[in-house]
Structure formats: C-alpha cells, structure tokens
Amino acid sequence: MNTIIEAEEPTWQELLGSNSWEGLLDPLDLSLRKLILRCGDFCQATYDAFNNDDNSKYCGSSRYGKASFFHKVMLHNASDYEVVAFLYATAKVGHRSAFLFHSHSRESWDRESNWIGYIAVTTDGVSHTLGRREIYVAMRGTTRSYEWIDVLEAKLKPVVSLLRPNARAEHRDDGSSSDSDGDNEKVPKVMKGWLTIYMSEDSNSLFTKKNARTQLLTKIDELIKQYKDEEVSVTLTGHSLVFIT
C-alpha cells in the first residue's frame, strides 16, 4: 500500500526568502510561483497607470486614483487589495532637471515631480484569511527617453548613510569613514542616478517636498503602527526604481 505524504506549505517568511528559498525553486513551489506572479502584476500596474502623454496636463502622474486603481488596471483579484499611498520623485542637478519630462500644457498638474509607484495593503477580509497583513511597495522602471539622461553613465554611489546604524558601523570598521569611499569593495553601492532620484527633494512641488525615501519609510512606519496588533509582511517589487530603503 502506497502512502502519499503531502509536503508542508512554506511559511510566508520562507516565501519571502528567510531560508534563501531552499527547496522552493527546483521544482518551483506553487505558492512561491503565485507570489512572483502577483508581484509581477503589481509592477505591471505602474506602467499601465503611468501617464506619459506629453500633451496631457497630467503628464507624469497616475492615470487613476487610489480608490479605483486596481480595478482600472484590471488587476486579478483587485478587490483583495487597496492602494494607501502614491510615491513621487524628482531629481535636480543644478538648474537642470535630469529626471523629469514635462507636460506641454501650461496647466500641468506638477512640473517638478513624477509618479513612480504606490504602496498597497490587503483588505481586512483577506488579511483575516491569510493571518497577516500584506504590504506591497511597487515602483516602475524607466519608461521615457528623458529619464535616461540621469542614468546614461552608470556610476556607483556608496550608500552607507542609508543603512541601519549597526550595519553602518560594520561597514565603517574596515576603514571607510564616509560614503565618499567609492573604491572600497566592501561598501554597498547603487547606481548614482537612481540614488539621486530617490533622495532628491523639490520645494516647488506639492508632491516631493519630501524625497521618495522619506515618503516610503514614513508611510511604512505608519502602517506598521496601524497594524501593530497583526502580523505584517512587507514586499518590494518593481523594476529599476526599486531602491534600498
């Protein structure tokens, strides 16, 4: 008599890489596959919603509001998630805007910023079923030729100052006293152009008086406090504009 032993479902921590996805990749675990596809859908939504029409006064914004966002982009199971925040970015080099492309309309919604993504959470009902509150951060990648101006030269920039204090101290133990040590291989780095976009602010904009990193971390902190009585997972997905936090 043959006995069929069913494999245990991986925990959500394992699905997010707590054990480096050991035993989940070959063959690809079904739950992990569903998570990957879901993240892909969230990422695709940033392209479907982005308004890149130069003749529109809303060029550079999301075509859809937060309340109807997932239904408008026709996300599978759209009612399971809700968008709680939009993310915006700017990048200025002197008096030249290196990242932005502007609407041709004089009534442009905002001539200093571009919409780059959103933060979404599972609804109360879905969270209850899952046993946790899922938080997703989705950011788009480069979509227009103007955006390539800031990233044509792919130099790397140290990001020690963005790390947690203990990690920051660890990387400075090797003799690097600041982010200026770009030649030290042990110091983590990201592309300079994306870091500029991520960390830049613009006092002329209603949307980027705080840089993208501050927008993101502030909202995540609010959500963690809001759902402090629940188990919470945070997943980042997207293309080239997904940054170190």
Disulfide bonds with the S-S distance in Angstrom:
none
